[in-house]
Amino acid sequence: MPKVSEETLRQVRDITEKNNLKIRIHVAESLSEIQQIRKKHRCEGSIEYLDKLDLLSPRLIAVHCIHVSPSEINMIKRKGVGVVHCPTSNAKLGDGIAPLTEFIKAGITVGLGSDGVATNNCIDIFQEMKLACLLQRAVHHNPRVIRAEDVLRMATINGAKLLGIDNKIGSLEIGKKADIIILDFRKPHLYPRTNIISHIVYSSSASDVNTTIVDGKILMRNREVLTLEEFAVLEKAQEIYQTSYPEKTPS
């Protein structure tokens, strides 16, 4: 965020206010970012800086929010800002662990994200759920500080709330779009069946998804993608990589 000029941020604010749009900003991700903000703008952190620019509002989706102070958490709550937690990316880059439990206690809407492929190898929302739980329990030395239900909500209805479309998706309800995944629970790592939510959060992975339905349209059935030639896409991706980085291509 420090590389974005103040003028650009103000323009973004004005455009989104005029057109009632959402804003997504990667913010408070690294210590170096906070150091730059403090030095250049004399703010406690990135959240306070955005507040001075009148960017904190329910329109703002703040991604990461690792390095935020208690007073900034209060600002996020007071201004109705939503937060996206990206535990795997944050851990891989060594940026830190966001104060997720503090966000939840404050009543802030938190969604779950993966960031991008450059900082997260497999983009698996199941992995994000598990790591979100485990990291918070480890940091707080308390296995009860966060529940599997909390992160499952982050991965579903909370994400829809952040986007302002929770009246359409995010939960299985009459009148909402049929956005559904079906998990194959006939797997050794999902037995014995005890608590289904715990199985989903701690034991499942993307490879357990058997069927995917988006707005009532079946995109994958019995692990077969129906909308494209999967292997052809994989081959094309490998071809592009080898063309772009011939020096890294295995001999």
Buried (B, 14 or more C-beta within 10 A) or exposed (E): BBEEEEEEBEEBBEEBBEEEEBBBBBBBBBEEBBEBBBEEBEBBBBBBBBBEEEBBBEBBBBBBBBBBBEEBBBBBBEBEBBBBBBBBBBBBBEBBBBBBBEBBEBEBBBBBBBBEEEBBEEBBBBBBBBBBBBBBBEBBEEEEBBBBEBBBBBBBBBBBBBBBEBEBBBEEEEEBBEBEBBBBBEBEEBEEEEEEEBBBBBBBBEEBBBBBBBEEEBBBEEEEEEEEEEEEEEEEEEEEEEEEEEEEEEE
